[in-house]
Amino acid sequence: MVISHEIYIKRCLQIARNGIGFARPNPSVGAVVVHNNKIIGEGFTSKYGESHAEVNAINAVKDKSLLKESTIYVTLEPCSHFGKTPPCADLIVKHQLKNAVIGCVDSNSLVAGKGIERLKKAGINVIVGVLENECKEHHKKFFTVQDKKRPYIILKWAETKDGFLAPKSKVEQKPVWISNQYSQQLVHKFRSETHAILVGTNTVIADNSKLNVRTWSGENPIRIVLDKNLRIEKDFSVFDESVKTIFLTEKKESQIDISGKLIFETIDFSKNIGVQICEVLYKHQIQSVIIEGGLQTLQTFINENLWDEARVFIGETEFKEGIKAPVFNKVIKEIINIKTDVLKLYTND
């Protein structure tokens, strides 16, 4: 019985999702090993610095003697260089797998076809481009870093039914909720899937934001805080050293934190700061960032056309007056109803 390669690449994509939020800054790859139309091993990318998907899939095969007559399916071209781990292409060659079916080619200059070439030279039959678009979509954050030299950027905000981000004023130093509890939980899921989260000074001061993952399971994102004049006091949550936090400021004097969790980077706030922010994030190998700042921060990235997705929650609340939502002129890709809220999804094609 002949089974389509697409079935196994779909399975690769399914299990690859298990590594989202943990593999970063590596891509979250999925791999399966098939013998006589039966999956005998599968795996996804482990935490950064640990085993890649191909290694986990091959290690999962109990009877290694079957590998010589097996096919490995993988969403992304196997690496061919030494990084934190040895090359996956070498492991496939070592075990003499018969076939390799690859979803898409890796655009990383360290790989970029070299993994495929390594497999072919070893006599392995290689097929490339099965469900290529789906694999590229899955690996879009990784490809953005490789191709654009900046992280994948997601804009996120909640606005009232009448188009406001926040009230004109508030009494307490805590968030004024616009979206419902289900939308709020979804935001924490988004955070767990994203490498970093970025906000401006006013958002931190107004809400004393923790910027972590609370109502979902997953890794906390790296915190990026825009603080031009270092106005945020040291007793705010962003200084709690619970997670790596990068402060972007124009203060020239260097600040040193012995814990290594607090980093200060200088940028010029009189110029296009979106580009400069991207340069800093790329320097720190940040694969993706969700912008949860206020109007000024969000509008900066919109105006500089530095974004890939926008996720806009519309709540039932009305403020009548306050801080207006960003000016945004893009076609809605998808609308999702979340109980009483509406989530509008945009892509910057």
Number of C-alpha atoms within 10 A of each C-alpha: 5 6 10 10 17 15 11 24 26 20 18 26 24 14 21 24 16 17 22 24 23 20 22 23 20 22 26 29 30 30 33 30 28 21 16 13 15 12 17 20 21 25 26 30 29 21 17 17 14 13 19 27 29 29 23 20 24 24 14 16 18 11 11 13 11 17 23 16 13 23 25 26 29 33 36 27 25 31 25 22 16 10 10 10 14 15 19 21 22 18 16 25 18 11 15 18 23 19 23 22 24 25 26 22 21 23 17 14 10 14 18 16 17 19 21 24 15 18 23 15 10 15 13 19 15 16 15 17 16 22 18 18 12 17 24 19 11 20 21 17 26 25 21 18 20 17 12 10 16 26 30 24 23 22 24 19 22 24 24 23 17 16 20 23 23 22 15 12 9 11 5 9 12 14 13 13 15 24 22 17 14 13 22 16 15 14 21 20 19 21 26 23 23 26 27 26 25 23 21 22 20 18 19 23 15 14 15 17 16 15 22 21 19 16 14 15 10 18 19 22 25 22 22 25 23 26 19 18 11 16 11 19 10 10 9 14 16 25 16 14 13 14 18 19 23 22 21 26 19 18 16 10 8 9 11 11 10 7 9 11 16 20 16 22 16 17 20 14 14 7 9 14 18 19 16 16 22 19 16 17 20 18 11 11 17 23 26 26 27 27 22 21 22 21 20 13 22 23 17 16 20 19 13 12 12 19 22 17 18 23 21 18 26 26 23 14 17 15 17 12 14 14 16 16 21 19 11 10 8 12 12 12 12 11 14 11 12 17 11 12 22 19 19 17 19 20 15 13 8
